[in-house]
Amino acid sequence: MQAHPLAGIRVLDLTRLLPGAVMTMMLVDLGAEVIKIEDPHGGDYARWYPPILDGQSVFFRMNNRGKQSMILNLKQARGVELLKELVMTADVLVESYRPGVMQRLGCDYERLRALQPRLIFCAMSGWGATGEYAQAGGHDLNYAAIAGLVGAMETPQVLGGQIADIGGAYAALAAINAALFRRERTGEGAFLDVSLSDSALPFALYNWTEALYREDQSGQGTLSGGVPYYRVYATLDGQFVALAALEEKFWVNFCQAIERTDLIELHHHADRFPYLQAELTEIFLTRSAQAWGALLLPADCCFSLVADPSTIADHPHYQSRQALGRGANGIPWLRSPIRISGSEPTLDPHSPDYGAHTRPILRSLGYDDEAINQLRDADIVREHLNP
């Protein structure tokens, strides 16, 4: 019998879009019960993001499998009262409003803590609960830009992934689990201030510390294209490959594999890097990406093919680890990267229809069908809404 670490933990998820959805999906994989609390005016915006398959966003399905959905109108006082009733049954509440919104609703941490002293209240916001930008709007690109991640690139541009968003998901996940662990020892809940902007900073740590002490500020850093043996190169067929032979042993393996042992000594000669980069540029243009893969993947030199996003599920490493894939219905799925022995996730492919669990959740609070119908008719709750 599996012992999921968070079995019996109830999470109220008031977030929208990517960071909160990814984080609570990982909580599901750890055994938690996650209830999405959605408003009656479209709910989580991600529900309607294309591509749409069978009436529901593929993106939404990937990030919300295994959860429940309840439509609750928090703009009405009775809806706020119902949320507070749910809080009495919950261990964790996660929200992603701008700072101050939950206070205006009368559902800030201090008020909810009075009802449920053991509550873990996780506030995920773009810039954090405090600070000069706390009330400003923002997206991943903004957070990555001020963290120096965009500026570290040879040509500043939009990054190929949502660094701050997913970094924030991991930060929230770690904070929630740490707070739950502390609660087991003290019985006390906690307020967690998770800033997506702050969460981008650890990704910039090496670039930042190197830049502080680099005499020549005009060039790129070691891990952002400044050295020829840690770069992306074009190949004969217009594809790209990644070489990351930072350590000398990997560089030696690379040079031996391409039969250019004369280049080995240049690993430590920064004044020769322009020549070395030009040589590697020409060398990689002599073969196709697949041909380079056949030669260099077995050579143990920190070499990879650059994958197109549409092909990553076909990668043999991900397949062997069952990290991601597509179900029989064509819906892609992503497994949580957190793996704990004796706690394999069920990978339930189903994501909740909008408001599908409103009635059973209210029943669990003691409401009968007549009372639920009255709440529905008063527009406090809704069920099974379609786009």
C-alpha positions in Angstrom: 0.0 0.0 0.0 1.4 3.4 -1.0 1.8 6.1 1.6 1.5 9.4 -0.2 3.2 12.1 1.9 0.3 14.6 1.7 -2.6 12.1 1.9 -5.5 13.7 3.9 -4.3 17.3 3.2 -7.0 19.5 1.7 -5.9 22.5 -0.4 -8.1 25.3 -1.5 -6.7 26.7 -4.8 -7.8 30.2 -5.7 -5.0 30.7 -8.3 -5.2 31.2 -12.0 -2.9 30.4 -14.9 0.5 28.7 -14.7 2.4 29.1 -11.4 -0.4 28.1 -9.0 -1.7 25.4 -11.3 1.7 23.7 -11.7 2.3 23.9 -8.0 -1.0 22.4 -6.9 -0.7 19.7 -9.6 2.5 18.6 -7.8 0.6 18.7 -4.5 -2.0 16.3 -6.1 0.8 14.0 -7.1 2.0 14.0 -3.5 -1.5 12.9 -2.4 -3.3 16.1 -1.5 -6.9 16.8 -2.3 -7.0 20.1 -4.3 -10.2 22.1 -4.8 -10.1 24.8 -7.4 -12.3 27.7 -6.2 -13.3 29.5 -9.5 -15.3 32.6 -10.0 -18.6 32.6 -12.1 -17.2 34.8 -14.8 -15.0 32.3 -16.6 -13.0 30.8 -13.8 -9.3 30.1 -14.4 -8.5 31.9 -17.6 -6.4 29.0 -18.7 -9.6 27.0 -19.3 -10.1 28.8 -22.5 -6.6 29.0 -23.9 -6.1 27.4 -27.3 -5.7 24.7 -28.4 -9.1 23.5 -27.4 -9.8 19.7 -27.5 -13.3 18.4 -26.7 -14.3 21.8 -25.4 -11.5 22.3 -23.0 -8.0 23.8 -23.2 -5.2 21.3 -23.6 -3.0 23.6 -21.6 -5.5 23.6 -18.7 -5.9 19.9 -18.7 -2.1 19.4 -18.4 -1.9 21.5 -15.3 -5.1 20.7 -13.5 -5.4 16.9 -13.6 -6.8 15.2 -10.5 -8.3 18.4 -9.0 -11.9 19.3 -8.2 -13.7 22.5 -9.3 -16.2 24.6 -7.4 -17.7 27.9 -8.7 -18.1 30.4 -5.9 -19.0 34.0 -6.1 -16.7 35.9 -3.8 -18.2 39.2 -4.7 -21.2 38.3 -2.6 -21.0 38.2 1.2 -22.6 34.8 1.3 -20.0 33.5 -1.1 -17.3 34.8 1.3 -19.0 33.0 4.2 -18.9 29.7 2.2 -15.2 30.2 1.5 -14.7 30.6 5.3 -16.6 27.4 5.9 -14.3 25.6 3.5 -11.3 27.1 5.2 -12.5 25.4 8.4 -12.0 22.1 6.7 -8.8 22.9 4.9 -5.1 22.7 5.6 -3.7 25.0 2.9 -5.1 28.0 1.0 -3.3 29.2 -2.1 -4.2 32.5 -3.8 -2.6 34.6 -6.6 -4.3 38.0 -6.3 -2.4 41.2 -6.0 -1.6 42.0 -2.4 -4.6 43.5 -0.6 -7.4 41.8 -2.6 -7.9 39.0 0.0 -8.0 41.6 2.7 -10.7 43.6 0.9 -12.7 40.3 0.6 -12.4 39.9 4.4 -10.3 36.7 3.8 -6.8 37.8 4.6 -4.6 35.5 6.7 -5.3 37.2 10.0 -9.0 36.8 9.6 -8.8 33.2 8.4 -6.3 32.3 11.0 -8.8 33.3 13.7 -11.1 30.6 12.2 -8.5 28.0 11.5 -5.2 28.5 13.5 -3.6 25.6 11.6 -4.1 27.1 8.2 -1.2 27.5 5.8 -2.0 30.6 3.7 0.2 30.8 0.6 0.1 34.1 -1.3 1.7 33.8 -4.7 2.1 37.2 -6.4 4.2 38.7 -9.1 6.3 41.0 -7.0 5.6 39.8 -3.5 3.5 41.1 -0.6 5.8 44.1 0.0 8.2 46.2 -2.1 8.1 49.1 -4.6 6.5 47.0 -7.3 4.0 45.1 -5.1 0.9 46.6 -6.7 2.3 46.5 -10.3 1.2 44.1 -13.0 3.8 41.8 -14.5 4.5 38.6 -16.3 7.3 36.1 -16.5 9.2 38.2 -19.0 9.2 41.2 -16.6 10.5 39.2 -13.7 13.2 37.5 -15.8 14.2 40.9 -17.2 14.8 42.7 -13.9 16.6 39.6 -12.6 19.2 39.9 -15.3 18.3 36.7 -17.1 17.2 38.4 -20.3 20.2 40.7 -20.2 22.6 37.9 -19.7 21.9 36.5 -23.2 24.2 37.3 -26.1 21.1 38.9 -27.8 18.5 39.8 -25.1 15.2 38.3 -26.1 12.2 36.4 -24.7 13.3 33.3 -22.9 12.4 29.8 -24.1 10.5 29.0 -20.9 8.7 30.5 -17.9 11.5 30.8 -15.4 9.9 32.9 -12.8 6.5 31.3 -13.0 7.8 27.8 -12.6 10.5 28.9 -10.1 7.6 30.4 -8.1 5.7 27.2 -8.2 8.7 25.3 -6.8 9.2 28.0 -4.1 5.6 27.8 -3.1 5.7 24.0 -3.0 8.8 24.0 -0.8 7.3 26.7 1.5 4.0 24.8 1.9 5.7 21.5 2.7 8.1 23.2 5.2 5.2 25.0 6.8 3.2 21.7 7.1 6.2 20.0 8.7 6.6 22.9 11.2 2.8 22.7 11.9 3.2 19.0 12.8 5.7 20.1 15.6 4.0 23.3 16.7 0.4 23.1 15.7 0.6 26.6 14.2 -0.2 27.6 10.7 1.7 30.2 8.6 1.5 33.0 6.1 3.8 32.4 3.0 4.8 35.3 0.9 5.9 33.8 -2.5 7.2 36.3 -5.1 7.6 35.2 -8.7 10.1 37.9 -9.1 12.2 36.7 -6.1 11.9 33.2 -7.5 13.7 34.2 -10.7 16.8 35.4 -8.8 18.4 32.0 -8.0 18.5 31.3 -11.7 20.6 34.4 -12.1 23.0 33.7 -9.2 26.0 32.6 -11.2 25.7 35.3 -13.8 25.3 38.0 -11.1 28.2 36.9 -8.9 30.5 36.5 -12.0 29.5 39.9 -13.3 30.3 41.6 -10.0 33.9 40.6 -10.3 34.5 40.4 -14.0 36.8 43.2 -15.2 35.5 43.2 -18.7 31.8 44.0 -18.6 31.4 44.0 -22.3 31.4 40.3 -22.9 29.1 37.4 -21.9 29.4 35.3 -18.8 30.7 31.8 -18.6 27.3 30.2 -18.6 25.6 32.6 -21.0 27.7 32.2 -24.1 31.0 33.7 -23.1 33.1 30.6 -23.5 33.2 28.6 -26.8 32.8 25.2 -25.1 29.5 26.2 -23.5 27.4 27.4 -26.4 24.8 26.4 -29.0 26.0 25.8 -32.5 24.3 25.4 -35.9 24.8 22.3 -37.9 24.9 21.4 -41.6 21.1 20.8 -41.8 20.1 24.0 -40.1 19.5 22.3 -36.7 21.3 23.2 -33.5 23.3 21.4 -30.9 24.4 22.3 -27.4 28.0 21.7 -26.1 28.6 22.2 -22.4 32.1 20.8 -21.9 33.0 23.0 -19.0 35.2 20.6 -17.1 38.5 19.7 -18.8 37.8 16.0 -18.8 34.7 16.6 -20.9 36.6 18.9 -23.2 39.3 16.3 -23.8 36.6 13.7 -24.6 35.0 16.1 -27.1 38.3 17.0 -28.8 39.3 13.3 -29.1 35.9 12.4 -30.5 36.2 15.1 -33.3 39.9 14.2 -33.8 41.0 17.7 -33.0 43.3 17.1 -30.0 45.2 20.3 -31.0 42.3 22.2 -29.5 42.6 20.7 -26.0 45.2 23.2 -24.7 42.9 26.1 -25.7 40.4 25.3 -22.9 42.2 27.6 -20.5 43.4 30.3 -22.9 40.8 33.1 -22.9 42.8 35.1 -25.3 42.3 32.3 -27.9 38.5 32.0 -27.3 37.6 34.0 -30.5 39.7 31.6 -32.6 38.3 28.6 -30.8 34.7 29.7 -31.2 35.3 30.3 -34.9 36.8 26.9 -35.3 33.9 25.2 -33.5 31.4 27.1 -35.6 33.0 25.8 -38.8 33.4 22.3 -37.4 29.7 21.9 -36.4 28.6 23.1 -39.9 30.3 20.0 -41.5 27.7 17.5 -40.3 24.0 17.2 -39.6 22.6 17.3 -36.0 21.8 13.6 -36.1 25.3 12.8 -37.3 26.8 14.8 -34.5 24.6 13.1 -32.1 25.7 9.7 -33.3 29.3 10.7 -32.8 29.2 12.8 -29.6 26.4 11.4 -27.4 28.5 8.3 -26.7 31.6 10.3 -26.1 30.6 11.6 -22.6 31.4 15.3 -23.4 28.2 17.0 -22.2 26.6 17.2 -25.6 22.9 17.4 -26.5 20.7 17.9 -29.5 18.6 21.0 -29.3 15.0 19.7 -29.3 12.0 21.4 -30.8 9.2 21.7 -28.1 6.9 19.5 -30.2 9.3 16.6 -30.0 10.3 16.5 -26.4 7.8 13.7 -25.5 9.7 11.5 -28.0 13.0 11.8 -26.3 14.2 8.4 -25.2 15.3 9.6 -21.8 12.0 11.2 -21.0 10.2 8.1 -22.3 12.3 5.8 -20.2 11.4 7.8 -17.0 7.8 8.2 -18.0 8.3 11.9 -17.4 5.7 13.1 -20.0 3.6 11.8 -22.8 0.2 11.8 -24.5 -2.8 9.8 -23.4 -5.1 7.7 -25.6 -7.4 10.8 -26.0 -4.5 12.8 -27.3 -4.1 15.0 -24.2 -0.5 15.5 -23.1 0.4 14.8 -19.5 3.4 15.9 -17.4 4.5 14.0 -14.4 5.7 15.8 -11.3 9.5 15.7 -11.2 9.3 14.9 -7.4 9.7 11.2 -7.0 9.4 9.6 -3.6 9.7 5.9 -3.0 6.5 4.2 -2.1 4.5 7.1 -3.4 3.9 6.8 -7.1 1.3 9.3 -8.4 -1.7 7.8 -10.2 -1.4 10.3 -13.0 -5.2 10.7 -13.3 -5.6 12.3 -16.8 -8.9 13.9 -16.0 -9.1 17.6 -15.2 -12.2 19.1 -13.6 -15.0 20.5 -15.7 -15.9 24.1 -14.7 -17.9 23.8 -11.5 -18.2 20.0 -11.7 -17.7 19.5 -8.0 -19.7 22.4 -6.6 -22.6 20.2 -5.3 -20.6 17.3 -3.8 -18.3 19.8 -2.0 -21.2 21.6 -0.5 -22.8 18.3 0.5 -19.5 17.6 2.3 -20.1 20.8 4.3 -23.6 19.5 5.3 -25.8 21.3 2.8 -28.7 19.3 1.3 -29.9 19.6 -2.3 -32.6 22.2 -1.4 -30.1 24.5 0.3 -27.7 24.1 -2.6 -30.4 24.9 -5.1 -31.1 28.1 -3.1 -27.4 29.1 -3.2 -27.4 28.4 -6.9 -30.5 30.4 -7.6 -29.0 33.3 -5.6 -25.9 33.2 -7.8 -23.7 32.3 -4.9 -22.6 29.1 -6.5 -22.8 27.6 -9.9 -22.4 24.1 -11.4 -21.2 22.6 -14.7 -20.8 25.8 -16.7 -19.8 25.5 -20.4 -17.7 28.0 -22.4 
